[in-house]
Every structure is written in structure tokens, then in C-alpha cells.
Amino acid sequence: MKYQFLKSALILGSVLAFVNCTDDATDVISNLDPNANQPSENDPSAVPADDPCWLINADQPYLIYPAGIVTDLKGNPVATFVFTDENYTTGNMIAADGSTIILNNIALDNLTVVTRATASMALPPSSSAAIETPASSADVTPTVSSSSTGTTPTSSETAANNDKSSSSEEKQVATSSATQTPITDGKVTITGSLTQTVAQKASTSEIKFSGLSNEPTRLSWNAYFLETSYSNGTYTVKAITVPEYFEVGEVSEFFKVEGKDYEFKITVTKAGSGSTSKSSSSQQQQKSSSSQQAKSSSSQQAKSSSSQQAKSSSSVQPVSSSSKQVVTTGCPTIKTKGGASGSGFASRYWDGCKPSCSWKNNAGSAGPAKQCSRDGKTASTNYDEQSVCSGGGAATCTSQIPFTIDGCDNIGFAFAAVPASNGGQCGKCFQLTFTGKGKYETKGNHKKLEGKKLIVMVTNIGADVNQGQFDVMIPGGGVGLYNGTSGYNWGSQGAQYGGLLTDCEKEAGTAGDVTNKRKECLVKKCNSSFGSDTQAKEGCLFLANFMEAAGNPTHNYTEVECPEVLKSKY
């Protein structure tokens, strides 16, 4: 995930990274001039990926081209670079408004020369240099990443600080203590460190955002164990113990506070390697972790530790599947675990209720599944909140639509409910391999599915789900026993059991080209019912496209290790 994080604040905090140049790239770029062809707003790809440029890593990596265009790593123009000397060696980075200075007095000779194709590999593991701040203090504001005084250290001060301790641990502790001083960013006051190192079974340090006019939005669930609260203009990221099973490595959590995106970066170390939270100077990119995700799904609630809530489900529904979501890591390797296996069929549903696995008592070692407020968009961390299907405010998150990945042919990914009698399967994953047949009928739609695979992650249970059946979450799949979709502002959800596809099966009839009739009908209904919710529409269209509008297809299933692309949404 990529979120901007306080450009100007990072400048004052001296959080800028530069890496070593290569002689070949330096020779090439020295022959360029400001009149060279560069990306334009209408054509970001105007510059080939192998054209040399300068790399500077502040709140995000920037590529500076000799013509004065500044792009992100994908080649999209994000700012301009104004040279301040006749030799084209120094300049300022200017925001899109043409006046706001993002970075001031950047010495290009100190930056790494890269190409867009190699820039990501050149990103450094830690910051090493400071840049002079703009002349006007109004242009920038400090952040938690800055020193305790909120000013930019000079080169001599930086060197002195680096020499104070030979122990990296001592440096981290020192930084942590410095960042406890409240820092003001606009009208927001931040107390606590947004960059911490903490061991498994140890606790993070508390972070507070105060002076707020409204409650911030949690944008991610990578560090799902974190808990937050909001009261009287103060948003608190509580001091929480890192689970022992949480994977070692870096994880970032993102929050939108007063219109700005803030990143809380945690470096998790092995249990016993340290017992206190420490600030970390690492500027590495966020690493996806197998256990760094929050979970979602359930249609009912559990009011006691022993109760598991059943979700609505239709025993006459097709497997869900949905949005075309590009994941840059490519097609994941699916590994079998030698666990449960068998045969059955895939139905579909989307009732909007709180997922069973969102109740802590049901979650098990996987942790609670993600849940949202009534709109399905706003994340909710109050796992004691009752389901919208019983008068509460917790609902299914629309981010858990099924999806495919570019380059991952004939494999889809989704979330599903399993029989309530199974129990204890929250967070488990299964591979469904379709047989080309249907449970109640076999049409051309089912035959076109033969050999395709659907990887599902369990987030829910269903009292009406049978053994071998996986009730797959898909918008427009039918609400089943319960209906908690009123807060989504969607259109018609079709038949109670089977949803929009069931309606299309009736409308298409049994004569003629049934396969295409059903698909065309479903596409039309998806576009109509989810015209105001692009995300949900993509989820609905997955059933028409990847799943070939096949209702209740049969499959063989086996338990597999959960891929990151599902755990990141769980």
C-alpha cells in the first residue's frame, strides 16, 4: 500500500535517503540537458524506463529528470524541479500548485543516479542525509520523525549524533525518547513515535493525535493487533502487546487524520530480543507479512465465548468472485497443507452482517476478521460491537470482494463461509478446483469453469451450509437468512437466495444460448445495482467473468497455506 506521509514534516525530520551512484549511470545523465524529453501529464510513459534520473527518497521515492519533471516510481508526474544554479546541480521541488516548496536546495550531486526501471532496487535501508528546509517556515511543518526541537540538524550535528553511540539499539532508544516531545503538524499535535521497534510479546508505545475536529480513519489492517480510540478531539493508538505469533519484520499501519495520511511503522523482532518499544530509523519499504493482517466476516454475532454465530447463506448459489485487482508481487505459489479435503459445491451470498470470525471468541489464533461500520467502508475495531443484522453497527467490509490477479491465469481469490458444525476454521484457506459440472444442473457456464481454481479464506460460518459446501462472499449473491445491506446504498440484490444470478437464470430460460444470456444479464444487473459503488460492482462482475455466471458449480477442495493476497484483506 502506498500512502503519502507528511512531505514537509519529513524534511524537517531529516528523513531523506541517498544511495551510491553507478559510474555508468552518472556518465549517461551528465550528457542530458533540461531540454530532454520527459514525461508529461498526458503521457507519463514518454520517458522510457531506462532513461537516467536522480532518486531522492523523502516521504516517498521521487525521480527527478533533467528537464525539471518529478515523477513517482511509476512515471506519473507529481511535481516540478526548478534549477537554482546555471550548472543545473541544485534546485527546489515545487508542488503541483506551482508555488508550494516540497523540498528546498536539493544538491543533485549528492543523489543517486538511477533509471525508473531500477529505482526501486536502489532504495536504501536507512536515511543518511539532511536537506535544508524552505526559507518560509509556513511552507513546512514538523512531524514525529523530526528531532525533539523540531529543527533540521546541520551536517556536523548529524555526524555528532551518529558518533554518540556505537550500538544501534542505543541509537534507537535515544531517538525514541526524543520523539516523545509533542510535535505540531498544522492543527494536529502528535505525541509518541510513529516509527518503533518492538519484540514479539512486548508492547508498542502509545501514540496520540490531538486537536482534531473529527475522528480519523484507519486505512489499513496490516498490524491488526493495534487498537484505537477517539474521545474529545484526541485519537489514541493504544500501547498493545505484539502477539508472539506475529511475523518478524516490518509492518506499516496507515491512518487518515484531518485529511492527511500518517504511517505508523513497526519493526517486529523475535521475542526476547528486546522488551521495550524503540524508535527505528529504517526507511525500508513496507514488507508484506503472512500474519500481518486483520480479518473480516460474519453474519451474526456471538454473545458468549462459546457461541458461534451463523451467517445467512443460500444453498442454491454460485461461487462468488470479483474484482480485477492488480497485485505487483505476481501470482502467489499455492502450497497444500495436507489438511481437510473432499468434494462439494460453491454457493454465494452477501448479507452484510458482521462476520462470525470478527468475534474475538471465534477468531482463534488467526485473530479477528476485519469488520466495518454500516457503510461497509469505514473500518471498525470494536469487536464487541453487535452485528447490523441484530441492531448493532458492525458489518461486512466491501473490501473483501473476490478478485483476480494479473498474470495469475485461471485462479481467483475470495472469502467464504463454512458449515457452522465445522467450527474453529477462521483464517483457514482452501483451494477449490472446479469440475465443470453443477450441483443442480450443468450448462455451458459450468463447463467453461472446468480446471479453474478458487482460493478461499474462511471468515464466516453458516447454519445452512453443508459439508463440502463453501458459501462464497460476492455482492449481489443473495442475502440469505439475514439482510444487513441497507447501509451500503446498493440497488436491488435480486432473489433472497441466489441473488442477481438467480434472477438471470429465470429470465434467460433454458432455450438458446443460455451461457451468454446469463452472463449478459448478470453484467447488466451488476452495473445497475452497484452503479454508486465501483468496488462492489467489480465484486459482482467477478461472478459473471471469472466464474462464467455458473450457479453452484461442483469442486474438489483441499486445505492450503493462505496466500498474502488474502491475508492482507482478512
HELIX and SHEET records of a PDB file:
HELIX    1   1 LYS A    7  LEU A   12  1                                   6    
HELIX    2   2 ASP A   23  SER A   30  1                                   8    
HELIX    3   3 PRO A   44  ALA A   46  5                                   3    
HELIX    4   4 LEU A  108  ASN A  110  5                                   3    
HELIX    5   5 ALA A  119  ALA A  122  5                                   4    
HELIX    6   6 SER A  137  ASP A  139  5                                   3    
HELIX    7   7 SER A  155  ASP A  163  1                                   9    
HELIX    8   8 SER A  168  ALA A  178  1                                  11    
HELIX    9   9 SER A  356  SER A  358  5                                   3    
HELIX   10  10 LYS A  360  ALA A  363  1                                   4    
HELIX   11  11 GLY A  364  ALA A  366  5                                   3    
HELIX   12  12 VAL A  388  SER A  390  5                                   3    
HELIX   13  13 THR A  398  GLN A  400  5                                   3    
HELIX   14  14 GLY A  444  LYS A  447  1                                   4    
HELIX   15  15 SER A  486  TYR A  488  5                                   3    
HELIX   16  16 GLY A  499  ALA A  508  1                                  10    
HELIX   17  17 VAL A  514  SER A  529  1                                  16    
HELIX   18  18 THR A  534  ASN A  545  1                                  12    
HELIX   19  19 GLU A  564  LYS A  567  1                                   4    
SHEET    1   A 7 ILE A 101  ALA A 107  0                                        
SHEET    2   A 7 THR A  90  ILE A  94 -1                                        
SHEET    3   A 7 PRO A  77  PHE A  83 -1                                        
SHEET    4   A 7 ILE A  69  THR A  71 -1                                        
SHEET    5   A 7 PRO A  61  ILE A  64 -1                                        
SHEET    6   A 7 PRO A  52  ASN A  57 -1                                        
SHEET    7   A 7 THR A 112  THR A 115 -1                                        
SHEET    1   B 5 ILE A 183  ASP A 185  0                                        
SHEET    2   B 5 VAL A 188  THR A 191 -1                                        
SHEET    3   B 5 ILE A 207  SER A 210 -1                                        
SHEET    4   B 5 THR A 234  VAL A 237 -1                                        
SHEET    5   B 5 THR A 228  SER A 231 -1                                        
SHEET    1   C 4 THR A 195  ALA A 199  0                                        
SHEET    2   C 4 LYS A 260  THR A 269  1                                        
SHEET    3   C 4 GLY A 249  VAL A 257 -1                                        
SHEET    4   C 4 THR A 217  ARG A 218 -1                                        
SHEET    1   D 3 LYS A 295  SER A 296  0                                        
SHEET    2   D 3 ALA A 369  CYS A 372  1                                        
SHEET    3   D 3 ALA A 379  SER A 380 -1                                        
SHEET    1   E 8 SER A 323  LYS A 324  0                                        
SHEET    2   E 8 PHE A 403  THR A 404  1                                        
SHEET    3   E 8 ILE A 411  PRO A 419 -1                                        
SHEET    4   E 8 LYS A 453  GLY A 462  1                                        
SHEET    5   E 8 CYS A 429  GLY A 438 -1                                        
SHEET    6   E 8 PRO A 553  VAL A 560 -1                                        
SHEET    7   E 8 THR A 336  TYR A 349 -1                                        
SHEET    8   E 8 GLN A 469  MET A 473  1                                        
END                                                                             
